[in-house]
Amino acid sequence: MIVIDRLTKTYWTHFQRKTVFSNISVRLNSKLSYGLLGQNGAGKSTFLKIIAGTEAPTSGRVYRSVRMSWPLGFAGGFHPMMTGRENIRFLARVYDADITEVTDFVEDFSELGRDLDLPVKTYSSGMTSRLAFAVSMAIEFEFYLVDEITAVGDARFQLKCSRAFAERRARAGMIMASHSTGTIKDYCNAGLVLQRGRLMMFEDINDAIEVHRQQMEA
């Protein structure tokens, strides 16, 4: 179970305080897959980062009783001066996973070869995404956070990622943020819609998609 209690996030921009979302309270079932929908700038990525613990809320709390991933589309957890391999080993230690098993999996899955021994700051965005996705698949989580990460690399590598993620998703819950309602419908059975700083929850993903569609047309 994930309990979000009176969550508020604000920040300063152009000398004004902007409220991303305000006083959100909701309980998320860790056995379900939620599609997170909202207009550009609604705060979807920020919401995922706060749930993951990679960004702090302005006020409110998030209570987690499951082993949760970082947002799969977020590579900010890598230290740019460390090599890919050093980052892998560090994250394996943080999550108390077997370092050798995790390293071997990422080395095989990412197909980065000798580049794993180069600093991450030298990686292209595609290489960083491969590393981030591979590490996420190497460490077993009970709940996944996904931020527009369904298209990594070429078609062959994308298929490899889809198969790996489907295998993990079969025994874990998820929140997926995406601009593609087709992708959301394929992966999710429940829905969350961020609109004007508020969060609406739907048991049926189709209801969430319809509300989002009306919001986009308004």
Solvent accessible surface area in square Angstrom, and as a share of the most:
residue,aa,sasa,rsa
1,M,91,0.41
2,I,0,0.00
3,V,34,0.19
4,I,2,0.01
5,D,36,0.19
6,R,151,0.55
7,L,0,0.00
8,T,25,0.14
9,K,28,0.12
10,T,19,0.11
11,Y,96,0.37
12,W,159,0.56
13,T,44,0.26
14,H,166,0.74
15,F,200,0.83
16,Q,127,0.56
17,R,132,0.48
18,K,83,0.35
19,T,70,0.41
20,V,12,0.07
21,F,0,0.00
22,S,34,0.22
23,N,87,0.44
24,I,9,0.04
25,S,70,0.45
26,V,22,0.12
27,R,158,0.57
28,L,0,0.00
29,N,63,0.32
30,S,14,0.09
31,K,171,0.72
32,L,63,0.31
33,S,9,0.06
34,Y,6,0.02
35,G,0,0.00
36,L,0,0.00
37,L,1,0.00
38,G,4,0.04
39,Q,74,0.33
40,N,126,0.64
41,G,69,0.66
42,A,19,0.15
43,G,10,0.09
44,K,20,0.08
45,S,46,0.30
46,T,30,0.17
47,F,0,0.00
48,L,0,0.00
49,K,51,0.22
50,I,3,0.01
51,I,0,0.00
52,A,26,0.20
53,G,52,0.50
54,T,68,0.40
55,E,57,0.26
56,A,72,0.56
57,P,43,0.27
58,T,73,0.43
59,S,59,0.38
60,G,26,0.25
61,R,145,0.53
62,V,17,0.10
63,Y,104,0.39
64,R,101,0.37
65,S,85,0.55
66,V,27,0.16
67,R,91,0.33
68,M,17,0.08
69,S,2,0.01
70,W,25,0.09
71,P,1,0.01
72,L,1,0.00
73,G,38,0.36
74,F,52,0.22
75,A,33,0.26
76,G,53,0.51
77,G,51,0.49
78,F,20,0.08
79,H,90,0.40
80,P,67,0.42
81,M,120,0.54
82,M,53,0.24
83,T,25,0.15
84,G,0,0.00
85,R,61,0.22
86,E,84,0.37
87,N,2,0.01
88,I,0,0.00
89,R,93,0.34
90,F,103,0.43
91,L,18,0.09
92,A,0,0.00
93,R,137,0.50
94,V,87,0.50
95,Y,49,0.18
96,D,132,0.69
97,A,27,0.21
98,D,77,0.40
99,I,43,0.22
100,T,89,0.52
101,E,121,0.54
102,V,5,0.03
103,T,12,0.07
104,D,80,0.41
105,F,67,0.28
106,V,0,0.00
107,E,70,0.32
108,D,109,0.57
109,F,14,0.06
110,S,0,0.00
111,E,73,0.33
112,L,14,0.07
113,G,43,0.41
114,R,223,0.81
115,D,49,0.25
116,L,0,0.00
117,D,77,0.40
118,L,81,0.40
119,P,40,0.25
120,V,14,0.08
121,K,119,0.50
122,T,80,0.46
123,Y,21,0.08
124,S,61,0.39
125,S,96,0.62
126,G,38,0.37
127,M,47,0.21
128,T,25,0.15
129,S,35,0.23
130,R,41,0.15
131,L,0,0.00
132,A,2,0.02
133,F,5,0.02
134,A,0,0.00
135,V,0,0.00
136,S,0,0.00
137,M,0,0.00
138,A,22,0.17
139,I,1,0.01
140,E,81,0.36
141,F,5,0.02
142,E,91,0.41
143,F,0,0.00
144,Y,2,0.01
145,L,0,0.00
146,V,0,0.00
147,D,27,0.14
148,E,86,0.38
149,I,14,0.07
150,T,48,0.28
151,A,76,0.59
152,V,5,0.03
153,G,38,0.37
154,D,78,0.40
155,A,83,0.64
156,R,136,0.49
157,F,0,0.00
158,Q,62,0.28
159,L,91,0.45
160,K,53,0.22
161,C,4,0.02
162,S,42,0.27
163,R,161,0.59
164,A,17,0.13
165,F,8,0.03
166,A,46,0.36
167,E,73,0.33
168,R,29,0.11
169,R,67,0.25
170,A,91,0.70
171,R,137,0.50
172,A,12,0.10
173,G,1,0.01
174,M,1,0.00
175,I,0,0.00
176,M,1,0.00
177,A,1,0.01
178,S,6,0.04
179,H,111,0.50
180,S,51,0.33
181,T,50,0.29
182,G,42,0.40
183,T,27,0.16
184,I,0,0.00
185,K,114,0.48
186,D,112,0.58
187,Y,38,0.15
188,C,9,0.05
189,N,80,0.41
190,A,2,0.01
191,G,0,0.00
192,L,0,0.00
193,V,0,0.00
194,L,1,0.00
195,Q,41,0.18
196,R,206,0.75
197,G,12,0.11
198,R,134,0.49
199,L,30,0.15
200,M,65,0.29
201,M,93,0.42
202,F,40,0.17
203,E,167,0.75
204,D,63,0.33
205,I,10,0.05
206,N,70,0.36
207,D,75,0.39
208,A,0,0.00
209,I,31,0.15
210,E,67,0.30
211,V,40,0.23
212,H,15,0.07
213,R,107,0.39
214,Q,96,0.43
215,Q,13,0.06
216,M,106,0.47
217,E,121,0.54
218,A,112,0.87
